[in-house]
Amino acid sequence: MPAPVSGPRTLYDKIWDDHVVDVNDQGLTLLYIDRHLVHEVTSPQAFEGLRNAERAVRRPDCTLATVDHNVPTHSRKNFKAIDSFVDEPDSRAQCIALEDNVKEFGLTYFGLTDRRQGIVHIIGPEQGFTLPGTTVVCGDSHTSTHGAFGSLAFGIGTSEVEHVLATQTLLQKKGKNMRISVDGQLAEGVTSKDVILHIIGLIGTAGGTGCVIEYAGSVFRGFSMEARMSVCNMSIEAGARAGMVAPDDITFAYLKNRPLAPKGEAWDRAEAYWRSLKSDEGAKWDAEINIKAEDIPPTVTWGTSPQDVAPITGVVPDPTIITDATKRSSIERALSYMGLQPGTKMEDISLDKVFIGSCTNSRIEDLRSAVRVILAMGPDAKVVPTVQAMVVPGSGLIKQQAEVEGLDAVFKRAGFDWREAGCSMCLGMNPDQLSHGERCASTSNRNFEGRQGAGGRTHLVSPAMAAAAAMTGKLTDVRKLLNADADAKIAAGPKLKLASAFDFLTDPVLPAPKPQTLSHAQNASDSASLPPATAPSAVAPFVIVKGIAAPLHVENVDTDKIIPKQFLKTLKRNGLADALFYELRTDTKTGKKTDFVLNREPYTQAKILVCTGNNFGCGSSREHAAWSLNDFGIRTVIAPSFGEIFQNNAMQNGMLPVQVPVGDAKDLASDAEAGLELEVDLEKMEVRRLNGKPPVPFMVNPFRRHCLLNGLDDIALTLQKDESIVSFEQRRSGAWPWLDGLGYKGGKIPVAPAKVSKKMDW
């Protein structure tokens, strides 16, 4: 592996340094990826890209695939095939496409007939595929979950999914180090979900932008792995690239003897390395936050952003006291969407549905937490008649374990719907959705507009709080139910069996097919400061874009808002122009066009979007957001700040995100409102105003600028570094042999390995 770097380092520094394949003159790092998780929504276009370029998957043994987002969660008792089980045509097409792709490219796959199928961020840790010290990626923003194991885990877009499949690497810019410490004793009823919601409320959804967060302090050291995963899962909601917790004895106890964890002497060697993965004394932090555990109450969201939080004993905020016009407007819009009045007590908010599930809170510990609340209310407690409540385990193995423990019986007796594994109502790409105006207490991770269904209203809560809400019909302070009589009622209830997850991890593991490495560009010059401008690409060059600019005065424009979930069910990268800002451009009740800016002339012809609010493109890793903007004709977005994944996705598609100060963004938006065109010049790095006022300068990474100006393809460029990648892989196998060559016997679909192209790719 790379030579040790001198001086004290953070956990993030250490893992980053250990995975550097190459660094160019502009500071972009070619980072090796140890673990790649794949699902059906963000992968079809990536596999199609491989197919069109006649490229194989470089490391089939480093990729694990499953279906989760689209799959129905009703009974699979009569399941025969996806063709007949998944009713919605586009969902069915994506699931079938993944099955075809894993067959063609030789990947391990957990399908709907496999008891190990489940949410991608549940099955990785469950199987021991996720390990400390690794780099982990997936075409899903909540990949940050895996950082709970002391790994560097982050979400990527579809173009980057293709890049990892083809090269097992990614081009990345190193982020900043941020540490959040929580010390003290949490109060009764306060869980990991409350902790992370409190943190996001404190720092905001852009508070961690450009950073990797390490969670430290006595509270995190005392958390179980399930609790740590819940916290790291929602790091992306704080704007961070990733979240991490240093591995320790709790981590090792969770992992030991899992199917894909090292065994015997390899385990001893791995554990010795893993114990070195902690931040050194004196390591430099770019930002630090310290929180007292005693200050964290049971927490719930009131608005349409994860930062819109309040203690359960609090009230809905009053926007009239907010002086900043953009922030005030955002709160007013959120309250209007949520159907709430300022000053309303959180505990007075009635509900229609309760959802316990998602990659945030569908593990066995979460289900036990909810059951404890139900039992604390006595043997006859039932879900109130006006509420529909559902529980969706995160994987088939968790479902089996819960049923052995008797948790399912408690849920069903109380009136909860007990479902099969899947993402379910977290984002509603499947049949589990909210209807227009329905209000839900949800253990998921996002409360964006329309996230759980068009017009649906979501309040984020912990599993315990969700159970309390189901039994009372309102948002409820769980501490009132976990009172002095609770333990006696729980003891008097059904005798639940405590099972071990290891009792269900019995599927055999065998060596995977030999990795299919490609040898590309053996005569390419590694010394050039910039790649040749002749590398092939389907990406259009970006030099100057001149045209109509549309103004948008909104903060935290999330990717769900840019393109709602129903339009993610596509196998193509185009045809998404009408999907752009669909729920802002269309009245979801009547289907008629609204007065949204992109529906008005001349902005229907906009080539530039000027947003005056921070954090444009936050939220999901869906590259569809960039595709829909591009399809509409918008080649550049100007904003004070961007979600990091969106920024990468835009550049992968020949689009330019232009970051300027808030004042400049407001000035340019004023020009747009006056009907004036703008001219974005990447070569000169300035936005020219056609009213005689001075141009607005901006900065772009030199490497990315060069690639955009010349329309270069990242994969073709990376394959010119094949010798460096091969050399790294040889060192990696010597240092960490437990990361190579693992696969499954049984549930894996028989494969016909992909053909390797003999043509040169540059």
N, C-alpha and C positions, 0 to 999 in steps of 0.2 A: 504494500500500500504506500501512499505518498509519505515522504519523510516527515517526522513530527515537526509541528510548528512551534517555535519557542514562545514563551510567555503564557500567562494564564488565559484560558479560553472558556467560552460557554459551551454547554451541551450542543447547541446549534452549530457553533464554530467547528467542534470536533467532527460531527457527522458530515458537515459540508466538506471539510478538508479531506476526509477519508474517501470522498466520492468524486473528486476533481479528476476528470480525464484530460482536460485542456482548458486553457484560459487565453482568450484573444487580447489584442492590444487595447480594446475598448472596455475590458473588464467583464465581458460576458463569459460565463463558465459553461463548459460542456460537462454536465453532471451525469454520473452513471446512476441508473435506476435499478434497484434490487427487486422491487415487487410492483406488479402492475395488475390492478383489478379492473374488470371490464363488465359493463352491463349493456342492455339492449338499446338504450336511448341515445347515447353519445358515441356509439361505436360503428354504426353501419357505414357512414361516410368514410371513416378511417380505413376499414377493411376494403372498401371500394377503391380507395386511393392506392392501397398496396396492390390490389388486383390490376388496376390500370397501369401501374408502373412495373408490374411483374416482379414485385418484391415479396420475399418471405418474411415471416415473423422471426426476428433474430434469436430470441430466447423464449421458446414455448414453455420452458420449465419455470419461467419467472412471471407467468401470467395465469390468472385464475378468473374464470367468467361465470356469471349467473344471470338469471332474469329476475327482476324485482320491481321495477317502476310500473310496468304496464299490467302485471299479472293480476287477475281477480283473486280475492282472498276468501271466496266462498268455498264450500267443501269440494275436495278433489276425489271423493269416493268413486265417482264414475268417470274420472279422467282417462281419456284414451290418447288424445293428441292435441297439440296446441291449435290445430286447424278447427277443431270442434269445441274447444274449451274457452278460447278467448273470442268473445263475440264482436268487439269493436274492430273493424277491418284494419285500421292503421296500427293499432296496438298489436294485433295478430301478426301483421307484416313485419314489425320490428322484432318480435319474439322469434318468428320463423327465420328471419335474416340472421339473427345471432346463432341459432342452431346450425344453419348452413355454414356460417363463417368459421365457427369453432371446428367443424368437421374438416373444412377445406384447409385451415391453417394449423391444425393439430394442437388445439388448446384444451386444457382441463376445464370441464364445464359441469355446473350443477343445475340441471334442468328441473322441470316441474314433477318429474317422476323420482327425483333424488331427494331423500329426506334431509340432505345437507343444504338444499336450496334455501335462500333467504336474502335478506338485504345485504348488499355487497360489503358494507362496513361492519356488519355483524359476523359474517362468515369468515372474513380474513383473520381477525383475532381468534375466533372460535377454533379454527383449524390449526393455529400456530403458523399460518402463512405470514402474519405480521410479527416481526421480531425486533428487539432493540437494535439500535445502531444502523438500521436500514433506511433507504429512501423508498417511499411508497407513494404511488400516484394512481389516480383514477379520473375518468371523465366525469367528475362529480365533486362539487365544492366541499362536501362534508367528509372528504378524505382526511381532513385534519383530525378526525376521530382517532386514527392510528398513532398519532403522536403521543397518546397516553402510554405507549410502550417505550418511550424514549427513541422514537423514530422520527425522521423528517418526512412528514406526510402532507401532501397538498393536492388540491384539485387542478385539473388541466382541461383545456378545450379539445375538441375533436381533432383538430390539426395536430395538436401535441400528442393525442392518443396514437395517431398514425406514426408520429415521429418516434415514440417509444417502441411501438411494435416493430418498426423497421430498423432502429438503431440501438435500442435499450438505453438511450441517453436523452437529455433535454438541454437546450440552451437556456440558461438561467442567469439572472443577476442576483447577487447575494443581497439579502435583506438586512434590516437592522435587528439588534437584540433588544427584546423587551422582557422584563420580569414582573410578574404580578404575584405578590405574596399575600396569603391569607393566613393569619395566625389567631389562635384562640380556640374557643369551644362554640360550635354551632348550637343554636337553641333547638329544642324538641320540635320536630316537624319541618326543619329546614334541611334541604337536601342539596346535592350537587347541582341540580337544575336551578334552584333558587340562587346558588352562588354565582353561576355563570350569567343568569339574567341580571343579577345585581351588578356584576362587573360591566356588562354591556350597557346597562343604564347609566353607569358612572362614567365610562370613557366614550360611549357613543359607537355607532356602527362604523365610524371611520377612525376610531381611536387607535386601532392597531395597524392602520394602513402602512404598508412597506416593512412590516415587522414580522418576526417569528416570536411568539409569546412562550416563555417558559413559566409554568405555574409552580410556585414554590410555597413554603411555609408549612406549618404543622397540620393545617386542614387538608391539604393535598397529600401530604405524606400519610395521613391517616385514612384517606379514601381507599375504597376497593378499586379494582381495575374497572369495574362497570361504571363507578362514579367518575373516575378519571376520564373514561371515554366520553361520557356525557358532556363534561366540561370542554375537552379538546374538540369535540364535534362542533360546538358552537363558536369556536374561535373565529371562524370565517365571518360570523355575524358581527364580530367586533372589528371587521376589516382586516384582520391579520391573515398572512399567507398560511400560517400553520400555528398549532399550539402543541406544547410538549410538556411531559412530566418525566423527570429522570427515573430510570429503572431502578428497582430495589427488590428486596425480598418478596414484597407483595406481587411484583411483576413476575419474578421467577417462579413463584408458587403457582401462579395462574398458567404459565406457559409449559411447565415441565410435563412431559409425556403427552402433550397434544400432538396430533398426527404429523404435522410438518415441522415441529420443533426438533432441534438436534437431540440425539440420544447418546448415552454412554460417554465415552471419552470426548466426543464432539460436544456434548452438553457442557462438560467441565471446562473445555477450552472456550466455548462460547460465553459461559457465565463469567469467566475470568475477564474476558474482554468487556462484557456488558457492565461489569462493576466499575470500569474506568469511565463510563459515560455519565459524567456529572460535571456541572460547571465548577471550574477551579476557583479557589479563593482569590479574590483580586481581579476576576474577569470583568471586562468592561461591558456595561449596559448602556444602551442609548436612551432607555426610558425605564423607570421603575415606579411601581405603584404598590402601596402597602395598605391592606384592608384589615380591619378588626372583624373577626368572625361574629362577634356579638352584635355587630351593626347590621347583619344580614337577616331580614325577615322572610317569611314565605312571600314569594314575589310572583306577580302576574302582569301580563301586558294588557294595555288598554287600547293601543292604536294599531298602526299598520307597519310598524318597524320593530325589530327586537329591542331597540333602545327605548321604546315607549313603555316603560315599566312603572309599576307602583307597588308598594307593599299591599298585601291583601286588606290591610286595615285602612288603606288610603282612599283617595277619591280621584275621579277623572279630572285632569288639569284644565285650567281656564286659559285659552289662547290670548285673551285680551290683555293679559299682563306681559306678553312677550313683545319686546321692542323690535326685534329683527323681523322685517316684513316677510322674508322667505320662510323663516322658521314658523312664524305665526300662521302663514298660509298653509304650511305642511300640516300643522296641528289641526287647523280648521278642516282641512280636507279629510284627515284621518278620522276625526270625530263624526263628520258627516257620513263617511263610508261606514263607520262602525255603528252608527245610529245611537250615539251617546251624547249626553248633555254634560257640560262642565259642572263639577261639584258632585256628580253622582257617586255614591259610595260603591267601591268595587264589590262589596258583598251584597249589593242590591241588584247586581246584574244577573238576570235569568238566562238560562241556556236551553238550547234545543238538542244539542248533541255533545257527546264526550268521546274523545278518541285517545286511547292508550296504545302507543306504538311508535314507529319511525326508528331511524338509525340513531336517534338521540336517546330514546327511552323504551326499548322493547326487549331488554335483556331480562334474565331470570330475576335479578335483584329488583328491577323495576316492577315486575309483576308481583313479587312478594310484598313490596312496599304498598302497592294498591290493595292487595288482599288484606293486609293488616288493618287498613282503614275500614274496609268493609266489615271485617269481623269485630272491630271496635264498636260498631253500631248495633251489635246484637244479632241473634240468630234469625230474626224476621226482617232484617233491613233489606230494602229493595230499591232499585233505581226508580226514581220518581216517574210516574206514568207519562209525563210530558217530555221526557228526555230519552233519546236513543243513544245507548252507550255500546261501544265496541272495543274489543281487545285484540290486537294483532301482534302475535309473537314475531320476533325478528328473524327467526330461522326455524326450519323444521325440527332441528334438534332441541331448540329452546321450547318449542311447542310440546315435544315428547316429554321433556323433563318436567315442564309445568303440569302435565297431565299425570305423571307418576307421583308428583308431590301433592296433587289434589287441588292445585290452584284453579284449574279450569272449572271444577265443580263449584267452588265458591263463587267465581264470576258468574257462571250460568244460573246458579240458584238465586243470585241477587238480581238477575235480569240483564246481564251484559251479553252481547253477542260475541262468541268465541270463534276466532277466524283462523285462516291459514296464513303462512308467512308471506310478507311482501311490504312494499312501501306504503300501500294503502292510502289513507286519507291525508298523509303528510303533504302530498302535492296533487292528489286526485287525478293522476293520469289513467287510473283504473276506474272501475265503477263506484268506488267508495268516495263520495263527494258530498259537499254541502250544497243545498239549494239556495237560490237567491234570497238573501236576508236571514238565513239561518245562522245561529250563533253557536260556537263550539269552544269548549275547553279542551285543549289539545296538548299532548306531550311532545309534539313535533318541534321543529327548530325555527320556523318562519311563520310570520303572521301577515305577510304581504297581501295586498289587495288581490282577491281572486285565487289565492294560493290553494285553498282547499275546495274551490268551486267558485264559479263566477258569482260575485255578489255575496259570497260567504264571509262570515265574520269570525276571526280566530283570536282566542286568548291563549297564550302560551303558559303552561303550568307544569309542575312536577307530576309524576304518576300518583303520588299520595294526594295532591291537591285535585287531580282529575277524578280520582275515586270519590273524594269528598263532594265534588261538584255533581257527580252523577247521582249520589244518594240524597242530595238536598235540592237539586234543580237550580242551584245558583253557584256563583263563585263563592267559595267558603274557606274560612281560615281553618286549616286542618288541625290546628292546635286545639280547637274547641271539641273535636271528636277524639283526639288522643289525650283524653282527660284522665283524671284519677281512676275512673272505673274501666278504662280501656283494657288494661292488662288482664283484669278479671274476666271481661267479656271475651277477649281473645282466647284465654286459657279454657274457657267453657265451650268454645266453638269446636268445630271439627279438628281432629288431630291430623295435622298435615305432616307428611313425610319429607324430610330434607334430603334430597338426592344430590349426587355429584354429577357435574357436567361430564366427567370422564367416563361415566357409565354409558354414555351415548356416543362417544368418539371412538367407534370400533371398526370403522371402514379401513381396509388394508391400504397401505401406502407402498408403492413401488417406484423404482427410478423412472423418470419421465423420458420421452424420446430425446435422443441426443440433440443438443441445441444446434439450430441451423444458422451458423454464422456466414456472413457474406464477405467477400473480399472486394472492396471497392477502391478505385482511385489510388492504386499502389504508387503511382508516379506523381501524385498531387503534391504540390509544395505546401508544407506545413508552416513555412516561415513567412508567408505573405501576411501583411498586416490587415488586409481586407480580402474577402473572397473575390474570385473573378466575376466580372459582371456578365459572363456568358453562361452561367449555370442555368439549366432549363427550369422553367416554372410555368404554372398556369396562372400565377398571380400577376395582375396588371400593375405596371409601375405607377408610382405616385410621385408626381413632380409638382404640378400646380393644379389646384382645383379652384375654379372661379364660378360663382353662381349665387343663387338665392339662399339666404340663411334663415332658418326658422328659430325663433326665440323660445326658450322653455325655462320657466322660473319655478323649478322644483328641486328639492334636496333629495338625496338618497334615491335616485331613479334606479330601482332594482331591475334585474334582468327578467323577473316574472312580469314586471310592468312593461318592459320593452317588448317581450313576446310571451304571451301566456302559455301554460303547459300544453294545451290541446294542440298547439302547432308544433310541438316537439316530435310528434309522431310522424316523422318523415324519414325517408331513406335517401333524400337528396339534400344538397346544399343551397338550392335555389327555390323559387316559387313562393317566397315568404313575404313579399312586399305588403300584401293586404293584412298580414298578421302583425305588422309593426304597430306597437301601442294599441292593439286591437280594442282592449277594454276601456281605453280613453277615447278612441275614435268612434266607438260604436256603443250605443245604449244597449246593454245586455238584456234589458227587458223587452224593448220594442224592435231591436235590430236596426234602428235608424242611425244615420250618421250624426255625430255630435258636433259641437263648435270647437273641438280641439284644434290646435294650431295647424297640424298637418292636414286637416280637412279643408282649410281655408286657402283661397288664392292670395298671393302667389305661392304660398308655402307648400302646396301640393307638388311643386317642382323643386323643392329644396335639395341642394347638394351638401349643405352644411347645417349642422344643428348646434346652436349655442345655448348651453345650459348654465344658468347663473348659480345653481346650487352645487354643493360639494358631493363627492362620492357617486358620480355617475357610473352606472354599470355594476353596482354592488350586488351581492347575493350569489346566485347560481353560476356554475361554470359553463352553462349552455352556450355554445358558440353560435347557436341559432339567433341570438340577439344581434351579433355582428352580421350574420347572413341577412337578416330581415332589414337592417339599416341599409346594407349594400344593395339589396334588391329594390328598395324604395328609391335609391339613387343618392343616398347620403354617404359620401366618401370620407367625411371627417366630422368629428364631434369636438367641440371646444367646451371645456369645463374647468373649474378650479381644481378638481381632483377626480380620480377614477378608481373604480374597483380594479385590483391588480389583474385578476384573471380576464376581465373584459378587455383591459388594455392589451394584454398579450393576444387575445383572440382577434381583436381588431387588426393588429399589425400582421397577423398570420393571413389575413384576407385582403391585404393591400390597402387597408384603411389607416387613417392617421388620427389618433387621439391627441389633441393639442391641449396641454395643461397651461393655464394662465392664471394670474391672480384674480381674486373675486372682482375687484374693481374693473379690471380689463374685460372680464367676462360680461359684466353689466353694461359697459360701454358698447361692446360688440353686439349685445342683445338689443340695445337701443337702436343701433344702425339697422339691425334686422327688422325691428318693429316699424322703422321708417321706410321699409321696402328696399333698402340699399343692399346691393350685392357685396359679398366679401371675397377676397382672394387669398387662399392659403398656399404659401410657397414653401415647400419643404427644403428646396435647395438653399434658399436664403434664410430659412427658419423664421418666417414672419407672416403675420396676418395683415394684409393690406386693406385699408379702409378707403372706399371710393368716394369719401366726402372731403378729401383733402387733409384729414387728420393723420397724425403720425402712425406708422404701422406698429403692430403689437408683436414684440419678439417672443419666441419660445425656444425651448431646448428639447432635443431628442438624442437618445443614445447614438453615438456615431455608427455603430454596427447596424442597428436597426434602421437608421436613416439611409445607410448605403443599400441595405436590402430592399427597402421600400422604393428608393429612387430607381433601382434596377430590376425590380420585380423578381427577387431571388427566392428560391425554394430552400427552406431550412434543411429539409431531409437530404437533398442533393449536396448541400454544403457540408453537412455532418458526415456523410459517407466518404468525403474526402479525408476524413480523420480516422479511417478504419484501422490503420495500423496502431494508432494511439488507443483506440477502443479495445482491440485485441490484446495489446500489452497490458491494459488495465485489467481485463478479464482474467488474464493469466495470474496477475498478482492477487486479484480478488479470490480466485479459487484456492490459492495457497494460504491466504490469511483467513478466509471465512468459508471453508469447504461446505459447511452446513447450508449454504445458500444455493447450492447447485443441485440440479437434477432430480427434484422431488415431484412425484405425481401420484395418481390414485388408480387403484384397481377397482373395477365395478363401475358405478354410476357414470363414468366418463364415456362420452360418445365415441364410437370407433372413428378413426381419422384416416384421411388420405393426405399425407404431408404435402404442403404447398410446393410447387415447382420453383426452383431457384433460377432466376434470370441469369443468362450468361452475357447479356449485353452490358456495356458500361453505362452507369447511371449519370455520368456528368456530361 
